[in-house]
Amino acid sequence: MSIQVVLFPNLTEEEKKAMNILFLDFDGVLNTEKYQARCQAEGTPLADDFGALFDPEAVGHLKMIVDAIPELHIVIESSWKIEGIDALREMWERRGLPGEVFDSTPDLLFDGLLSADLSDPDVMARLEGESKAAEIRAWLEKNADSFCRYVILDDTSFFPKDMERHFIRINPYIGITMADARKVIEQFAE
């Protein structure tokens, strides 16, 4: 017997179609290499009780997105989701981050990892992208209408072809930039 979990059973079909979903990674998107290096050089804290501190510039660009997109639903697709949705929401609130965490993608083990040559960085990037794509697809199938709008912000170097138009690759050194934020806003406007 299969049990299907419906997270948002009270949403009408029209509400599902109107959903604006931002699938958000943390490391390389909000937690940037540049900010971590600056904190190290200045001797300021790198982390708090929740983990690595986020780059204020990247957070500012996320705020620009949140302010521009009505009814934006932030869905975490970062490895940080293993901490649980309640911990993510508490971190979001305590750090004063823009918007609110709506949900997180399921944590799926990608079968390809078991037989792959994990010493090859190109293979690892492809598998990471395919695994994240599978988690995003699973979330969409359970929670959203096929007509909903979504954008994926991630620093991975690969995403499957069928999701490329939704994917904006973020430079992990600098995180979300003003140009990235504009791309996101434009994509939701299409």
Residue frames as qw, qx, qy, qz and C-alpha x, y, z in Angstrom:
[[0.000, 0.889, 0.458, 0.000, 0.00, 0.00, 0.00],
 [0.434, 0.239, 0.016, 0.869, 1.36, 3.40, -1.00],
 [0.167, -0.818, -0.421, 0.353, 0.66, 6.53, 1.01],
 [0.391, 0.533, 0.172, 0.730, 0.89, 9.83, -0.83],
 [0.307, -0.555, -0.355, 0.687, 1.73, 12.84, 1.29],
 [0.198, 0.732, 0.342, 0.556, 0.05, 16.04, 0.16],
 [0.402, -0.156, -0.360, 0.827, 1.67, 18.97, 1.92],
 [0.135, 0.183, 0.069, -0.971, -0.76, 21.65, 0.77],
 [0.123, 0.372, 0.909, 0.140, -4.17, 19.99, 0.42],
 [0.103, 0.746, 0.489, -0.440, -6.08, 23.26, 0.80],
 [0.037, -0.442, 0.360, 0.821, -4.60, 24.92, -2.28],
 [0.693, 0.565, 0.303, -0.330, -6.98, 25.27, -5.18],
 [0.761, 0.296, 0.374, 0.439, -5.83, 24.45, -8.70],
 [0.252, 0.905, 0.083, 0.333, -5.69, 28.18, -9.44],
 [0.425, -0.860, 0.281, -0.006, -3.48, 28.78, -6.39],
 [0.816, -0.194, 0.431, 0.332, -1.15, 25.99, -7.47],
 [0.614, 0.591, 0.288, 0.437, -0.85, 27.53, -10.95],
 [0.021, 0.955, -0.026, 0.296, -0.06, 30.93, -9.42],
 [0.771, -0.568, 0.095, 0.271, 2.75, 29.56, -7.26],
 [0.393, 0.817, -0.367, 0.210, 6.10, 31.28, -7.69],
 [0.907, -0.397, 0.057, 0.126, 8.69, 28.86, -6.36],
 [0.234, 0.816, -0.510, 0.140, 12.35, 29.65, -5.75],
 [0.964, -0.162, -0.127, 0.171, 14.41, 26.50, -5.24],
 [0.002, -0.914, 0.330, -0.237, 17.36, 27.76, -3.23],
 [0.842, 0.018, -0.354, 0.406, 20.73, 26.23, -2.48],
 [0.417, -0.901, -0.001, 0.118, 22.81, 27.77, 0.34],
 [0.619, -0.471, 0.377, 0.503, 26.48, 26.86, -0.13],
 [0.401, 0.052, 0.532, 0.744, 27.88, 28.90, -3.01],
 [0.000, 0.670, 0.545, 0.503, 24.65, 30.90, -3.31],
 [0.360, -0.886, -0.086, -0.280, 24.23, 32.62, 0.08],
 [0.713, -0.597, 0.276, 0.243, 27.27, 31.13, 1.84],
 [0.628, 0.761, -0.141, 0.078, 30.02, 32.46, -0.44],
 [0.839, 0.010, -0.124, 0.530, 33.72, 31.71, -0.66],
 [0.250, 0.594, -0.062, 0.762, 34.45, 35.47, -0.83],
 [0.475, -0.715, 0.032, -0.511, 32.60, 36.22, 2.43],
 [0.922, -0.363, -0.074, 0.115, 34.15, 33.28, 4.27],
 [0.704, 0.233, -0.107, 0.663, 37.64, 34.42, 3.17],
 [0.007, -0.678, 0.056, -0.733, 36.89, 37.99, 4.28],
 [0.710, -0.642, -0.024, -0.287, 35.67, 36.81, 7.69],
 [0.915, -0.148, -0.096, 0.364, 38.80, 34.69, 8.11],
 [0.501, 0.419, -0.083, 0.753, 41.07, 37.60, 7.14],
 [0.201, -0.652, 0.062, -0.729, 39.25, 40.00, 9.50],
 [0.179, 0.077, -0.845, 0.498, 39.04, 37.48, 12.32],
 [0.550, -0.076, 0.163, -0.816, 35.25, 37.77, 12.49],
 [0.608, 0.004, 0.751, -0.257, 33.01, 34.76, 13.15],
 [0.156, 0.169, -0.787, -0.572, 32.51, 32.38, 10.23],
 [0.416, -0.300, -0.816, -0.266, 29.49, 30.62, 11.70],
 [0.458, -0.355, 0.323, -0.749, 26.74, 30.71, 14.30],
 [0.549, -0.104, 0.754, -0.347, 24.74, 27.94, 15.95],
 [0.791, 0.443, 0.261, -0.330, 23.16, 27.08, 12.59],
 [0.819, 0.203, 0.331, 0.424, 26.33, 26.89, 10.47],
 [0.442, 0.060, 0.219, 0.868, 28.25, 29.13, 8.09],
 [0.112, 0.671, 0.282, -0.677, 27.13, 32.74, 8.07],
 [0.549, 0.621, 0.494, 0.263, 25.66, 34.04, 4.82],
 [0.371, 0.058, 0.181, 0.909, 27.21, 36.80, 2.74],
 [0.121, 0.609, 0.418, -0.663, 25.27, 40.04, 3.41],
 [0.196, 0.394, -0.418, -0.795, 25.60, 41.08, -0.25],
 [0.186, -0.084, -0.916, -0.345, 24.11, 37.80, -1.47],
 [0.030, -0.502, -0.782, 0.367, 21.33, 38.10, 1.12],
 [0.137, 0.536, 0.073, -0.830, 20.65, 41.64, -0.12],
 [0.259, 0.211, -0.652, -0.681, 20.24, 40.33, -3.66],
 [0.140, -0.300, -0.943, -0.013, 17.89, 37.61, -2.39],
 [0.059, 0.546, 0.508, -0.663, 15.86, 40.36, -0.70],
 [0.210, 0.367, -0.327, -0.845, 15.62, 42.14, -4.04],
 [0.261, -0.066, -0.877, -0.398, 14.07, 38.96, -5.50],
 [0.126, -0.422, -0.837, 0.325, 11.71, 38.45, -2.55],
 [0.094, 0.514, 0.253, -0.814, 10.54, 42.06, -2.71],
 [0.249, 0.320, -0.459, -0.790, 9.91, 41.88, -6.47],
 [0.368, -0.065, -0.860, -0.347, 8.05, 38.55, -6.69],
 [0.596, -0.282, 0.198, -0.726, 4.60, 38.41, -5.08],
 [0.924, -0.143, 0.163, -0.315, 3.75, 35.23, -3.20],
 [0.474, 0.557, -0.680, 0.057, 7.28, 33.84, -3.56],
 [0.922, -0.351, 0.087, -0.136, 7.64, 30.39, -2.00],
 [0.139, 0.700, -0.697, 0.074, 11.23, 29.60, -1.00],
 [0.989, -0.105, 0.007, -0.102, 11.91, 25.87, -1.13],
 [0.256, -0.743, 0.613, 0.084, 15.31, 24.81, 0.17],
 [0.951, 0.284, -0.117, -0.027, 17.19, 22.36, -2.02],
 [0.140, 0.739, -0.594, 0.285, 20.45, 22.61, -0.09],
 [0.626, 0.013, -0.748, 0.220, 22.19, 19.87, 1.86],
 [0.076, -0.211, 0.510, -0.830, 21.36, 22.00, 4.92],
 [0.674, -0.219, -0.236, -0.665, 17.83, 20.55, 4.71],
 [0.651, -0.059, -0.744, 0.138, 19.03, 17.51, 6.66],
 [0.062, 0.083, -0.558, 0.823, 18.70, 19.72, 9.75],
 [0.019, 0.547, 0.825, -0.142, 14.92, 19.65, 9.23],
 [0.071, 0.668, 0.415, 0.614, 12.39, 22.22, 8.12],
 [0.440, -0.856, -0.270, 0.020, 11.82, 23.60, 11.64],
 [0.621, -0.465, 0.104, 0.623, 15.55, 24.26, 12.12],
 [0.381, 0.285, 0.401, 0.783, 15.73, 25.96, 8.70],
 [0.134, -0.802, -0.406, -0.418, 12.80, 28.18, 9.55],
 [0.560, -0.770, -0.146, 0.268, 14.28, 29.05, 12.94],
 [0.577, -0.181, 0.229, 0.763, 17.62, 29.94, 11.32],
 [0.209, 0.545, 0.456, 0.672, 15.81, 32.05, 8.71],
 [0.308, -0.869, -0.325, -0.209, 13.95, 33.97, 11.39],
 [0.637, -0.655, -0.032, 0.406, 16.88, 34.43, 13.79],
 [0.527, -0.091, 0.311, 0.786, 19.16, 35.65, 11.04],
 [0.216, 0.695, 0.185, -0.660, 16.49, 38.03, 9.75],
 [0.260, -0.061, 0.731, 0.629, 16.63, 36.64, 6.22],
 [0.387, 0.206, -0.143, -0.887, 14.20, 37.92, 3.57],
 [0.679, -0.012, -0.532, -0.505, 10.97, 36.07, 2.85],
 [0.654, -0.358, 0.553, -0.372, 10.28, 32.83, 4.60],
 [0.024, 0.228, -0.955, -0.186, 11.14, 29.18, 4.15],
 [0.729, 0.036, -0.128, -0.672, 8.08, 27.52, 2.66],
 [0.982, -0.051, 0.141, -0.113, 9.43, 23.97, 2.43],
 [0.167, -0.614, 0.717, 0.283, 12.41, 21.83, 1.44],
 [0.702, 0.312, -0.529, -0.361, 12.86, 19.24, -1.26],
 [0.954, -0.273, 0.077, -0.095, 12.90, 15.57, -0.26],
 [0.193, -0.687, 0.691, 0.120, 16.29, 14.02, 0.46],
 [0.950, 0.263, 0.039, -0.165, 16.71, 11.35, -2.21],
 [0.534, -0.466, 0.617, 0.343, 19.70, 9.09, -2.60],
 [0.589, 0.630, -0.291, -0.414, 20.69, 9.15, -6.24],
 [0.968, -0.012, 0.252, 0.020, 21.33, 5.58, -7.46],
 [0.672, 0.680, -0.171, 0.238, 24.06, 6.73, -9.84],
 [0.190, -0.821, 0.480, -0.243, 26.36, 7.48, -6.90],
 [0.854, -0.299, 0.417, -0.089, 26.69, 3.79, -6.14],
 [0.868, 0.200, 0.347, 0.294, 28.33, 2.88, -9.45],
 [0.356, 0.925, -0.024, 0.133, 30.00, 6.14, -10.50],
 [0.700, 0.153, -0.200, 0.668, 33.67, 7.05, -10.73],
 [0.305, -0.911, -0.265, 0.078, 33.63, 9.53, -7.86],
 [0.567, -0.414, 0.161, 0.693, 37.23, 10.59, -8.54],
 [0.295, 0.336, 0.473, 0.759, 36.14, 12.35, -11.76],
 [0.029, 0.341, 0.335, -0.878, 34.94, 15.90, -10.94],
 [0.346, 0.068, -0.434, -0.829, 32.82, 16.09, -14.13],
 [0.448, -0.252, -0.842, -0.162, 31.01, 12.88, -13.16],
 [0.229, -0.364, -0.659, 0.617, 30.44, 14.22, -9.65],
 [0.155, 0.229, 0.019, -0.961, 29.02, 17.52, -10.97],
 [0.440, -0.064, -0.627, -0.640, 26.65, 15.68, -13.32],
 [0.438, -0.305, -0.840, 0.097, 25.46, 13.33, -10.57],
 [0.106, -0.316, -0.480, 0.812, 24.96, 16.20, -8.12],
 [0.289, 0.147, -0.199, -0.925, 22.88, 18.09, -10.68],
 [0.493, -0.133, -0.744, -0.430, 20.82, 15.02, -11.56],
 [0.342, -0.309, -0.798, 0.388, 20.22, 14.24, -7.88],
 [0.050, 0.309, 0.299, -0.901, 19.07, 17.79, -7.11],
 [0.380, 0.059, -0.450, -0.806, 16.88, 17.74, -10.22],
 [0.441, -0.235, -0.857, -0.125, 15.25, 14.49, -9.06],
 [0.199, -0.372, -0.651, 0.631, 14.50, 16.07, -5.66],
 [0.189, 0.255, -0.012, -0.948, 13.02, 19.17, -7.29],
 [0.425, -0.053, -0.680, -0.595, 10.89, 17.05, -9.64],
 [0.359, -0.311, -0.862, 0.178, 9.62, 14.99, -6.69],
 [0.034, -0.370, -0.442, 0.817, 8.68, 18.15, -4.81],
 [0.293, 0.178, -0.278, -0.897, 6.90, 19.63, -7.83],
 [0.397, -0.140, -0.832, -0.361, 4.98, 16.41, -8.52],
 [0.312, -0.409, -0.794, 0.324, 3.61, 16.35, -4.97],
 [0.186, -0.569, -0.413, 0.686, 3.01, 20.04, -4.38],
 [0.099, 0.523, -0.134, -0.836, 2.55, 22.12, -7.50],
 [0.709, 0.596, 0.311, -0.213, 0.64, 22.32, -10.72],
 [0.733, 0.144, 0.375, 0.549, 2.54, 21.79, -13.95],
 [0.282, 0.794, 0.238, 0.484, 1.88, 25.44, -14.81],
 [0.465, -0.848, -0.055, 0.247, 3.53, 26.92, -11.72],
 [0.430, 0.810, -0.278, 0.285, 6.56, 29.14, -12.25],
 [0.787, -0.573, 0.102, 0.205, 9.85, 28.18, -10.69],
 [0.394, 0.794, -0.411, 0.211, 13.50, 29.13, -10.73],
 [0.915, -0.285, -0.114, 0.263, 16.46, 27.17, -9.38],
 [0.077, 0.901, -0.373, 0.209, 19.40, 29.08, -7.84],
 [0.928, -0.295, 0.172, 0.151, 22.37, 26.76, -7.40],
 [0.032, -0.821, 0.508, 0.258, 26.14, 26.78, -7.88],
 [0.761, -0.025, 0.628, 0.161, 26.33, 23.29, -9.35],
 [0.007, -0.466, 0.530, 0.709, 27.85, 23.23, -12.81],
 [0.170, -0.045, -0.859, -0.481, 25.28, 20.87, -14.30],
 [0.529, 0.219, 0.527, -0.628, 21.51, 20.56, -14.45],
 [0.469, 0.254, 0.813, 0.236, 19.63, 18.21, -16.81],
 [0.092, 0.137, 0.488, 0.857, 18.53, 19.68, -20.15],
 [0.216, -0.607, -0.687, -0.334, 14.82, 19.57, -19.31],
 [0.399, -0.794, -0.367, 0.274, 15.39, 21.92, -16.35],
 [0.531, 0.020, 0.071, 0.844, 18.02, 24.25, -17.84],
 [0.006, 0.596, 0.301, 0.744, 15.53, 27.02, -18.61],
 [0.557, -0.768, -0.249, -0.195, 14.63, 27.18, -14.90],
 [0.813, -0.348, -0.096, 0.457, 18.25, 27.01, -13.71],
 [0.170, 0.932, -0.190, 0.257, 20.44, 30.02, -12.95],
 [0.839, -0.045, -0.293, 0.456, 24.01, 29.00, -12.13],
 [0.292, -0.951, 0.070, -0.078, 25.53, 31.06, -9.34],
 [0.518, 0.549, -0.504, 0.420, 29.26, 31.71, -9.06],
 [0.754, -0.488, -0.416, 0.142, 30.15, 30.12, -5.68],
 [0.506, 0.037, -0.245, 0.826, 32.87, 32.67, -4.99],
 [0.038, -0.118, 0.071, -0.990, 30.52, 35.67, -5.01],
 [0.176, 0.400, 0.805, -0.401, 27.03, 34.18, -4.59],
 [0.270, 0.758, 0.585, 0.105, 23.85, 35.82, -5.88],
 [0.279, -0.102, 0.119, 0.947, 24.68, 39.03, -7.74],
 [0.328, 0.486, 0.173, -0.791, 22.48, 41.91, -8.84],
 [0.377, 0.311, -0.626, -0.608, 22.58, 40.46, -12.38],
 [0.160, -0.103, -0.982, 0.014, 21.43, 37.05, -11.05],
 [0.163, 0.425, 0.627, -0.633, 18.60, 38.70, -9.11],
 [0.380, 0.452, -0.161, -0.791, 17.47, 40.50, -12.28],
 [0.307, 0.148, -0.857, -0.387, 17.53, 37.21, -14.23],
 [0.021, -0.263, -0.917, 0.298, 15.34, 35.59, -11.58],
 [0.261, 0.503, 0.353, -0.745, 12.86, 38.47, -11.63],
 [0.376, 0.391, -0.470, -0.697, 12.76, 38.40, -15.45],
 [0.206, 0.025, -0.963, -0.173, 12.23, 34.66, -15.48],
 [0.093, 0.401, 0.799, -0.439, 9.25, 34.91, -13.12],
 [0.289, 0.519, 0.072, -0.802, 7.82, 37.68, -15.30],
 [0.145, 0.183, -0.781, -0.579, 7.75, 35.45, -18.42]]
